Amino acid sequence: MKCQQCNRPAFFRQGGVPLCIECSHKLQSILNSQFIQNAAMMNQALDQMDFVTGIPSMGGRIPVESLARAMQKAHVYNNISVTNSQVGVINTGDLAKIDAAITMTEGSDADSVGQQLKALTQAIIDSNQLTADAKKELVELIQSLSEQIVGNRKQSVIMALIKSIEERAKGINAISQLVGGLISAISRAFGGG
């Protein structure tokens, strides 16, 4: 099933509308912003009512500033660990998509592939041998690969992405080994490779 807003595969339904990971994330961000606006207006209305009546209420205010700050920092992933120092280096939207794909592979025929994606992504994020640009490129390639793993599974696209990841990982032994493990897992799960 395709996302109603773009041509990517849909993984979620929001109000019956099929959405891909990225479009669902955008919608959730909009809904979060609307909630913050509504909460601020509700707090203002309560303040005005207190002023008019002269009777201050006890509590009942929504901590808008704290919620907004938490929503901005909300880079919580189920499978990937990111520290604050790494957030500016890597596109968190790509990490969210990879994290969702890893979760979706759990218990499926691609479970071992998801585990290899998780290990490789974490190694890239944690690597001290990669430049920020190299990390960004590798994460983008892994994000595209993860979409193929949970989506169409076009063998030629998967292999092209793997070869690109493999080329960029040359010279970094730990990451190269994880790329090899990913290739083996894909070969076992989907054939080819």
C-alpha positions, 0 to 999 in steps of 0.5 A: 500500500502506498502513502497517500501523500507520496509514493513511499510504502505506507506503514501507518494509518492516521484517521484511516489515511495510509501514511509512510514513516516520514509523512506520519512523522510530519503529521505528528509534529503538526499535531504536537504543535497544535496541542502546544498552541491549544494548551497555551490558549487554555492557560491564557483563558484560565489566567483571564478568568482568574483576573476577572473573578479575582479568585486565583485558581489552584493549579490547572495550568499545563506546563507548556514550556516544558512540554514544548522543550521535551517535544523538541528534544524527543529523539527517542528510539527503540533500537538506536542510542543517540547522545546529544553530541551526535544529534547535530551530526546525523539527520534524526528523521533518517534515524527515526525511519531506520529505527521504525524499520528495525522495529518492523522487522522484529519477528518477521522473515527479515528479523536477522537483517533488522538486527544487523541494521541496528548493529551497523547503524549504532556502530556508525553513530558511535564511530570516531573514525568517520567524519560527520559527512561520512556518517551522514552519507552512511546513515542516508544509505542505511535509511534507503536500504531499510525502506527496501527491507520493509517495503518492495525489496527490489534486489537490484536496489538492495545490492546497489545500496549495499555496495555503496555502504560497503565502499564507504566503510572500507578502511574501518574494520569494525564497520566493514565487518558489520557490513559483511554480516548485513550482506550475509543476513540479507542473503539468507533472508532474501536470497541472492547477495 
